[in-house]
Amino acid sequence: MTAFFQKTRKKSYDLFSGYSHYVPGIKGTVGLILLLLAGNLMGSAVVFLFGIFFSADDVLTYGPLLAYPVMFIPPMAYASFMSRRNELFDTGYALDSNNFGKAGGWLMAIMVSVATLAVGFLMDPVNAALPKMPESLEKILENMVSDGPLWVSLLSVSVMAPFFEEWLCRGMILRGLLRKMHPVWAMVISSFCFALIHLNPWQGIPAFVLGMLFAYVYYKTGSLKLTMLMHCVNNTFAVIVGQIDSLKDVDFMFQIMDRWQYISLLAASLVIIVLFVDIVWKNIPMKSPEGNMDIITTEDMDTPDSRQSGTL
């Protein structure tokens, strides 16, 4: 019994390792999503209590900062409990690995950032084809990226969202599904979950497409840091554009470009994605068809992590 507590305490300050021995399948994925919905109710209750003492404008501005971490308490607490229960008996799979191949961490960081922006641009005509966004949702999104204080937007959109959503959709769901099914289906289902948690098609459809890119990068590198970076780059770009007065009334990029500029950038973005996928596929060898997540055994619990194959 003493050994049990000693081993679990050694990793208690490493957030990612606290979940490595919980590998959810389909049932576990559904459970995590349901727990997130329960967390959403908890977050709404916190915002409601906040609104009793503060103005409606304050609730609109600061509510997401309060609600967002609360939303993830139920799934994170459950996943931590399940991992601690399993860690002395089952093999674990690291949420974050550094399998960057020949490119190395910094070059991979640059490449994934460029690829993320390219996918974001390719989604512009898709977004334009969707029906007009409801005014209430549009107001919420504008407040998140352009109308509220810049530090609030960056903290909620560029820090909290990438951290918590990548923990759930790539670190937990994709990592688990890769052990249970064909990688393509694991990527599709995890990306669908990523779209689902946005609760609307205007964010959900782009989230699914970006989620497939994030899933591919996670499958090849095992790096949650990279997918968090990609998520951060996409969201921060939206915040930056939202802060530019001349672009606040621009909904789509074709509104500020002539036709051939727009078509040329779409073509260039498509080429960037194809080249990126090809380069990553050829230069990062697969340790396992189930993905490049580092394996953690019970013997690893007492030793420094020397399994990383790159740095970032």
TORKOL-4160 file (C-alpha; in steps of 0.2 Angstrom, whole numbers, padded with zeros to 4 digits, m for minus):
312
<pt num="1" X="0000" Y="0000" Z="0000"/>
<pt num="2" X="0014" Y="0012" Z="0004"/>
<pt num="3" X="0022" Y="0009" Z="m0013"/>
<pt num="4" X="0006" Y="0013" Z="m0021"/>
<pt num="5" X="0005" Y="0030" Z="m0014"/>
<pt num="6" X="0024" Y="0033" Z="m0017"/>
<pt num="7" X="0022" Y="0029" Z="m0035"/>
<pt num="8" X="0007" Y="0040" Z="m0038"/>
<pt num="9" X="0014" Y="0055" Z="m0029"/>
<pt num="10" X="0030" Y="0055" Z="m0040"/>
<pt num="11" X="0019" Y="0060" Z="m0055"/>
<pt num="12" X="0007" Y="0071" Z="m0046"/>
<pt num="13" X="0015" Y="0087" Z="m0052"/>
<pt num="14" X="0015" Y="0082" Z="m0070"/>
<pt num="15" X="m0002" Y="0085" Z="m0077"/>
<pt num="16" X="m0001" Y="0075" Z="m0093"/>
<pt num="17" X="0006" Y="0059" Z="m0085"/>
<pt num="18" X="m0009" Y="0059" Z="m0073"/>
<pt num="19" X="m0020" Y="0053" Z="m0087"/>
<pt num="20" X="m0008" Y="0042" Z="m0097"/>
<pt num="21" X="m0016" Y="0025" Z="m0090"/>
<pt num="22" X="m0034" Y="0029" Z="m0095"/>
<pt num="23" X="m0036" Y="0024" Z="m0113"/>
<pt num="24" X="m0055" Y="0027" Z="m0117"/>
<pt num="25" X="m0064" Y="0018" Z="m0131"/>
<pt num="26" X="m0081" Y="0022" Z="m0139"/>
<pt num="27" X="m0090" Y="0020" Z="m0122"/>
<pt num="28" X="m0076" Y="0030" Z="m0113"/>
<pt num="29" X="m0077" Y="0044" Z="m0126"/>
<pt num="30" X="m0096" Y="0045" Z="m0124"/>
<pt num="31" X="m0094" Y="0046" Z="m0106"/>
<pt num="32" X="m0081" Y="0060" Z="m0107"/>
<pt num="33" X="m0093" Y="0070" Z="m0118"/>
<pt num="34" X="m0107" Y="0068" Z="m0106"/>
<pt num="35" X="m0096" Y="0073" Z="m0092"/>
<pt num="36" X="m0092" Y="0089" Z="m0102"/>
<pt num="37" X="m0110" Y="0093" Z="m0104"/>
<pt num="38" X="m0112" Y="0091" Z="m0085"/>
<pt num="39" X="m0098" Y="0102" Z="m0083"/>
<pt num="40" X="m0106" Y="0115" Z="m0095"/>
<pt num="41" X="m0121" Y="0115" Z="m0083"/>
<pt num="42" X="m0109" Y="0118" Z="m0068"/>
<pt num="43" X="m0100" Y="0132" Z="m0078"/>
<pt num="44" X="m0117" Y="0140" Z="m0082"/>
<pt num="45" X="m0122" Y="0140" Z="m0064"/>
<pt num="46" X="m0105" Y="0149" Z="m0059"/>
<pt num="47" X="m0109" Y="0162" Z="m0072"/>
<pt num="48" X="m0127" Y="0164" Z="m0066"/>
<pt num="49" X="m0120" Y="0167" Z="m0048"/>
<pt num="50" X="m0107" Y="0179" Z="m0055"/>
<pt num="51" X="m0122" Y="0188" Z="m0064"/>
<pt num="52" X="m0130" Y="0191" Z="m0047"/>
<pt num="53" X="m0116" Y="0202" Z="m0041"/>
<pt num="54" X="m0110" Y="0210" Z="m0057"/>
<pt num="55" X="m0118" Y="0218" Z="m0073"/>
<pt num="56" X="m0124" Y="0210" Z="m0089"/>
<pt num="57" X="m0109" Y="0217" Z="m0098"/>
<pt num="58" X="m0097" Y="0210" Z="m0085"/>
<pt num="59" X="m0105" Y="0193" Z="m0087"/>
<pt num="60" X="m0103" Y="0193" Z="m0106"/>
<pt num="61" X="m0085" Y="0199" Z="m0105"/>
<pt num="62" X="m0079" Y="0188" Z="m0090"/>
<pt num="63" X="m0091" Y="0174" Z="m0090"/>
<pt num="64" X="m0081" Y="0163" Z="m0102"/>
<pt num="65" X="m0065" Y="0164" Z="m0091"/>
<pt num="66" X="m0075" Y="0157" Z="m0076"/>
<pt num="67" X="m0086" Y="0144" Z="m0085"/>
<pt num="68" X="m0072" Y="0137" Z="m0096"/>
<pt num="69" X="m0061" Y="0129" Z="m0083"/>
<pt num="70" X="m0076" Y="0123" Z="m0073"/>
<pt num="71" X="m0083" Y="0114" Z="m0088"/>
<pt num="72" X="m0068" Y="0102" Z="m0089"/>
<pt num="73" X="m0068" Y="0098" Z="m0070"/>
<pt num="74" X="m0079" Y="0082" Z="m0072"/>
<pt num="75" X="m0071" Y="0074" Z="m0087"/>
<pt num="76" X="m0053" Y="0078" Z="m0080"/>
<pt num="77" X="m0057" Y="0072" Z="m0063"/>
<pt num="78" X="m0065" Y="0056" Z="m0070"/>
<pt num="79" X="m0050" Y="0053" Z="m0082"/>
<pt num="80" X="m0038" Y="0056" Z="m0068"/>
<pt num="81" X="m0047" Y="0044" Z="m0056"/>
<pt num="82" X="m0047" Y="0030" Z="m0070"/>
<pt num="83" X="m0029" Y="0033" Z="m0074"/>
<pt num="84" X="m0023" Y="0032" Z="m0056"/>
<pt num="85" X="m0034" Y="0016" Z="m0054"/>
<pt num="86" X="m0025" Y="0008" Z="m0069"/>
<pt num="87" X="m0007" Y="0014" Z="m0067"/>
<pt num="88" X="0001" Y="0000" Z="m0057"/>
<pt num="89" X="m0007" Y="m0014" Z="m0068"/>
<pt num="90" X="m0009" Y="m0008" Z="m0086"/>
<pt num="91" X="0002" Y="m0001" Z="m0099"/>
<pt num="92" X="0000" Y="0018" Z="m0102"/>
<pt num="93" X="0002" Y="0029" Z="m0117"/>
<pt num="94" X="0009" Y="0047" Z="m0115"/>
<pt num="95" X="m0003" Y="0061" Z="m0119"/>
<pt num="96" X="0012" Y="0071" Z="m0125"/>
<pt num="97" X="0027" Y="0064" Z="m0134"/>
<pt num="98" X="0041" Y="0072" Z="m0145"/>
<pt num="99" X="0042" Y="0061" Z="m0160"/>
<pt num="100" X="0047" Y="0074" Z="m0173"/>
<pt num="101" X="0058" Y="0064" Z="m0184"/>
<pt num="102" X="0071" Y="0072" Z="m0194"/>
<pt num="103" X="0063" Y="0089" Z="m0193"/>
<pt num="104" X="0065" Y="0092" Z="m0175"/>
<pt num="105" X="0053" Y="0101" Z="m0163"/>
<pt num="106" X="0056" Y="0119" Z="m0169"/>
<pt num="107" X="0054" Y="0116" Z="m0187"/>
<pt num="108" X="0039" Y="0106" Z="m0184"/>
<pt num="109" X="0031" Y="0120" Z="m0174"/>
<pt num="110" X="0034" Y="0132" Z="m0189"/>
<pt num="111" X="0027" Y="0119" Z="m0202"/>
<pt num="112" X="0011" Y="0115" Z="m0192"/>
<pt num="113" X="0008" Y="0134" Z="m0189"/>
<pt num="114" X="0009" Y="0137" Z="m0207"/>
<pt num="115" X="m0002" Y="0122" Z="m0211"/>
<pt num="116" X="m0015" Y="0128" Z="m0199"/>
<pt num="117" X="m0017" Y="0145" Z="m0207"/>
<pt num="118" X="m0018" Y="0137" Z="m0224"/>
<pt num="119" X="m0032" Y="0125" Z="m0218"/>
<pt num="120" X="m0041" Y="0140" Z="m0210"/>
<pt num="121" X="m0040" Y="0150" Z="m0227"/>
<pt num="122" X="m0046" Y="0135" Z="m0236"/>
<pt num="123" X="m0062" Y="0135" Z="m0225"/>
<pt num="124" X="m0066" Y="0153" Z="m0230"/>
<pt num="125" X="m0077" Y="0148" Z="m0245"/>
<pt num="126" X="m0085" Y="0134" Z="m0235"/>
<pt num="127" X="m0090" Y="0146" Z="m0221"/>
<pt num="128" X="m0097" Y="0158" Z="m0234"/>
<pt num="129" X="m0108" Y="0144" Z="m0240"/>
<pt num="130" X="m0116" Y="0142" Z="m0223"/>
<pt num="131" X="m0132" Y="0151" Z="m0219"/>
<pt num="132" X="m0131" Y="0167" Z="m0210"/>
<pt num="133" X="m0126" Y="0165" Z="m0191"/>
<pt num="134" X="m0139" Y="0169" Z="m0178"/>
<pt num="135" X="m0137" Y="0187" Z="m0171"/>
<pt num="136" X="m0136" Y="0180" Z="m0154"/>
<pt num="137" X="m0121" Y="0168" Z="m0158"/>
<pt num="138" X="m0113" Y="0182" Z="m0168"/>
<pt num="139" X="m0113" Y="0194" Z="m0153"/>
<pt num="140" X="m0106" Y="0181" Z="m0142"/>
<pt num="141" X="m0092" Y="0177" Z="m0154"/>
<pt num="142" X="m0088" Y="0195" Z="m0157"/>
<pt num="143" X="m0087" Y="0198" Z="m0139"/>
<pt num="144" X="m0074" Y="0184" Z="m0137"/>
<pt num="145" X="m0063" Y="0190" Z="m0151"/>
<pt num="146" X="m0065" Y="0208" Z="m0154"/>
<pt num="147" X="m0077" Y="0218" Z="m0143"/>
<pt num="148" X="m0070" Y="0213" Z="m0126"/>
<pt num="149" X="m0053" Y="0217" Z="m0118"/>
<pt num="150" X="m0039" Y="0210" Z="m0128"/>
<pt num="151" X="m0031" Y="0201" Z="m0113"/>
<pt num="152" X="m0048" Y="0192" Z="m0109"/>
<pt num="153" X="m0049" Y="0186" Z="m0128"/>
<pt num="154" X="m0031" Y="0180" Z="m0128"/>
<pt num="155" X="m0033" Y="0171" Z="m0111"/>
<pt num="156" X="m0050" Y="0162" Z="m0115"/>
<pt num="157" X="m0048" Y="0159" Z="m0134"/>
<pt num="158" X="m0029" Y="0157" Z="m0136"/>
<pt num="159" X="m0024" Y="0149" Z="m0120"/>
<pt num="160" X="m0039" Y="0140" Z="m0111"/>
<pt num="161" X="m0048" Y="0134" Z="m0127"/>
<pt num="162" X="m0032" Y="0126" Z="m0135"/>
<pt num="163" X="m0026" Y="0118" Z="m0118"/>
<pt num="164" X="m0043" Y="0111" Z="m0112"/>
<pt num="165" X="m0050" Y="0106" Z="m0129"/>
<pt num="166" X="m0034" Y="0098" Z="m0135"/>
<pt num="167" X="m0032" Y="0088" Z="m0119"/>
<pt num="168" X="m0050" Y="0081" Z="m0122"/>
<pt num="169" X="m0051" Y="0078" Z="m0141"/>
<pt num="170" X="m0033" Y="0073" Z="m0145"/>
<pt num="171" X="m0025" Y="0069" Z="m0128"/>
<pt num="172" X="m0039" Y="0058" Z="m0122"/>
<pt num="173" X="m0051" Y="0054" Z="m0135"/>
<pt num="174" X="m0040" Y="0052" Z="m0150"/>
<pt num="175" X="m0026" Y="0043" Z="m0140"/>
<pt num="176" X="m0038" Y="0031" Z="m0133"/>
<pt num="177" X="m0047" Y="0027" Z="m0150"/>
<pt num="178" X="m0031" Y="0024" Z="m0159"/>
<pt num="179" X="m0028" Y="0009" Z="m0147"/>
<pt num="180" X="m0046" Y="0002" Z="m0152"/>
<pt num="181" X="m0049" Y="0005" Z="m0170"/>
<pt num="182" X="m0041" Y="0010" Z="m0187"/>
<pt num="183" X="m0032" Y="0026" Z="m0186"/>
<pt num="184" X="m0043" Y="0035" Z="m0200"/>
<pt num="185" X="m0059" Y="0031" Z="m0190"/>
<pt num="186" X="m0051" Y="0036" Z="m0174"/>
<pt num="187" X="m0046" Y="0053" Z="m0182"/>
<pt num="188" X="m0064" Y="0055" Z="m0189"/>
<pt num="189" X="m0073" Y="0051" Z="m0173"/>
<pt num="190" X="m0061" Y="0062" Z="m0162"/>
<pt num="191" X="m0063" Y="0077" Z="m0175"/>
<pt num="192" X="m0082" Y="0074" Z="m0174"/>
<pt num="193" X="m0081" Y="0076" Z="m0155"/>
<pt num="194" X="m0071" Y="0092" Z="m0157"/>
<pt num="195" X="m0084" Y="0099" Z="m0169"/>
<pt num="196" X="m0098" Y="0093" Z="m0157"/>
<pt num="197" X="m0092" Y="0102" Z="m0142"/>
<pt num="198" X="m0093" Y="0119" Z="m0151"/>
<pt num="199" X="m0112" Y="0116" Z="m0152"/>
<pt num="200" X="m0115" Y="0125" Z="m0168"/>
<pt num="201" X="m0111" Y="0122" Z="m0187"/>
<pt num="202" X="m0103" Y="0139" Z="m0190"/>
<pt num="203" X="m0089" Y="0134" Z="m0178"/>
<pt num="204" X="m0092" Y="0115" Z="m0179"/>
<pt num="205" X="m0088" Y="0112" Z="m0198"/>
<pt num="206" X="m0072" Y="0122" Z="m0198"/>
<pt num="207" X="m0067" Y="0113" Z="m0181"/>
<pt num="208" X="m0070" Y="0096" Z="m0189"/>
<pt num="209" X="m0058" Y="0100" Z="m0204"/>
<pt num="210" X="m0045" Y="0108" Z="m0193"/>
<pt num="211" X="m0048" Y="0093" Z="m0181"/>
<pt num="212" X="m0043" Y="0081" Z="m0194"/>
<pt num="213" X="m0026" Y="0090" Z="m0197"/>
<pt num="214" X="m0023" Y="0091" Z="m0178"/>
<pt num="215" X="m0027" Y="0072" Z="m0177"/>
<pt num="216" X="m0015" Y="0068" Z="m0191"/>
<pt num="217" X="m0001" Y="0078" Z="m0183"/>
<pt num="218" X="m0005" Y="0069" Z="m0166"/>
<pt num="219" X="m0005" Y="0052" Z="m0174"/>
<pt num="220" X="0012" Y="0055" Z="m0182"/>
<pt num="221" X="0021" Y="0065" Z="m0168"/>
<pt num="222" X="0011" Y="0060" Z="m0152"/>
<pt num="223" X="0014" Y="0079" Z="m0147"/>
<pt num="224" X="0000" Y="0087" Z="m0138"/>
<pt num="225" X="0011" Y="0103" Z="m0137"/>
<pt num="226" X="0010" Y="0104" Z="m0156"/>
<pt num="227" X="m0009" Y="0102" Z="m0157"/>
<pt num="228" X="m0011" Y="0115" Z="m0144"/>
<pt num="229" X="0001" Y="0127" Z="m0154"/>
<pt num="230" X="m0010" Y="0124" Z="m0169"/>
<pt num="231" X="m0026" Y="0127" Z="m0160"/>
<pt num="232" X="m0018" Y="0143" Z="m0152"/>
<pt num="233" X="m0012" Y="0149" Z="m0169"/>
<pt num="234" X="m0029" Y="0147" Z="m0177"/>
<pt num="235" X="m0038" Y="0156" Z="m0163"/>
<pt num="236" X="m0025" Y="0169" Z="m0161"/>
<pt num="237" X="m0026" Y="0174" Z="m0179"/>
<pt num="238" X="m0045" Y="0176" Z="m0177"/>
<pt num="239" X="m0042" Y="0187" Z="m0162"/>
<pt num="240" X="m0029" Y="0198" Z="m0171"/>
<pt num="241" X="m0040" Y="0200" Z="m0186"/>
<pt num="242" X="m0055" Y="0205" Z="m0174"/>
<pt num="243" X="m0044" Y="0218" Z="m0166"/>
<pt num="244" X="m0041" Y="0227" Z="m0183"/>
<pt num="245" X="m0054" Y="0241" Z="m0185"/>
<pt num="246" X="m0054" Y="0240" Z="m0204"/>
<pt num="247" X="m0058" Y="0221" Z="m0204"/>
<pt num="248" X="m0071" Y="0221" Z="m0190"/>
<pt num="249" X="m0085" Y="0221" Z="m0203"/>
<pt num="250" X="m0077" Y="0209" Z="m0215"/>
<pt num="251" X="m0084" Y="0191" Z="m0213"/>
<pt num="252" X="m0075" Y="0182" Z="m0227"/>
<pt num="253" X="m0058" Y="0185" Z="m0235"/>
<pt num="254" X="m0064" Y="0187" Z="m0253"/>
<pt num="255" X="m0072" Y="0203" Z="m0247"/>
<pt num="256" X="m0055" Y="0211" Z="m0246"/>
<pt num="257" X="m0047" Y="0203" Z="m0261"/>
<pt num="258" X="m0049" Y="0203" Z="m0280"/>
<pt num="259" X="m0054" Y="0186" Z="m0288"/>
<pt num="260" X="m0037" Y="0181" Z="m0294"/>
<pt num="261" X="m0029" Y="0185" Z="m0278"/>
<pt num="262" X="m0041" Y="0175" Z="m0268"/>
<pt num="263" X="m0040" Y="0160" Z="m0280"/>
<pt num="264" X="m0021" Y="0160" Z="m0280"/>
<pt num="265" X="m0021" Y="0160" Z="m0261"/>
<pt num="266" X="m0033" Y="0146" Z="m0261"/>
<pt num="267" X="m0022" Y="0136" Z="m0273"/>
<pt num="268" X="m0007" Y="0140" Z="m0263"/>
<pt num="269" X="m0015" Y="0135" Z="m0247"/>
<pt num="270" X="m0020" Y="0118" Z="m0254"/>
<pt num="271" X="m0002" Y="0115" Z="m0260"/>
<pt num="272" X="0005" Y="0119" Z="m0243"/>
<pt num="273" X="m0007" Y="0106" Z="m0235"/>
<pt num="274" X="m0002" Y="0092" Z="m0248"/>
<pt num="275" X="0016" Y="0096" Z="m0246"/>
<pt num="276" X="0015" Y="0096" Z="m0227"/>
<pt num="277" X="0006" Y="0080" Z="m0226"/>
<pt num="278" X="0018" Y="0072" Z="m0238"/>
<pt num="279" X="0034" Y="0079" Z="m0228"/>
<pt num="280" X="0027" Y="0073" Z="m0211"/>
<pt num="281" X="0022" Y="0056" Z="m0218"/>
<pt num="282" X="0039" Y="0053" Z="m0226"/>
<pt num="283" X="0051" Y="0060" Z="m0212"/>
<pt num="284" X="0042" Y="0054" Z="m0196"/>
<pt num="285" X="0043" Y="0035" Z="m0195"/>
<pt num="286" X="0029" Y="0026" Z="m0186"/>
<pt num="287" X="0034" Y="0016" Z="m0170"/>
<pt num="288" X="0017" Y="0008" Z="m0171"/>
<pt num="289" X="0002" Y="0008" Z="m0183"/>
<pt num="290" X="m0008" Y="0014" Z="m0168"/>
<pt num="291" X="0002" Y="0030" Z="m0167"/>
<pt num="292" X="0018" Y="0038" Z="m0161"/>
<pt num="293" X="0013" Y="0040" Z="m0143"/>
<pt num="294" X="0027" Y="0034" Z="m0131"/>
<pt num="295" X="0023" Y="0019" Z="m0121"/>
<pt num="296" X="0023" Y="0020" Z="m0102"/>
<pt num="297" X="0025" Y="0004" Z="m0092"/>
<pt num="298" X="0024" Y="0002" Z="m0073"/>
<pt num="299" X="0044" Y="0002" Z="m0072"/>
<pt num="300" X="0044" Y="0019" Z="m0080"/>
<pt num="301" X="0034" Y="0027" Z="m0065"/>
<pt num="302" X="0050" Y="0028" Z="m0055"/>
<pt num="303" X="0062" Y="0033" Z="m0068"/>
<pt num="304" X="0065" Y="0050" Z="m0077"/>
<pt num="305" X="0057" Y="0051" Z="m0094"/>
<pt num="306" X="0071" Y="0047" Z="m0106"/>
<pt num="307" X="0060" Y="0041" Z="m0120"/>
<pt num="308" X="0058" Y="0058" Z="m0129"/>
<pt num="309" X="0065" Y="0058" Z="m0147"/>
<pt num="310" X="0066" Y="0077" Z="m0150"/>
<pt num="311" X="0064" Y="0093" Z="m0141"/>
<pt num="312" X="0053" Y="0108" Z="m0142"/>
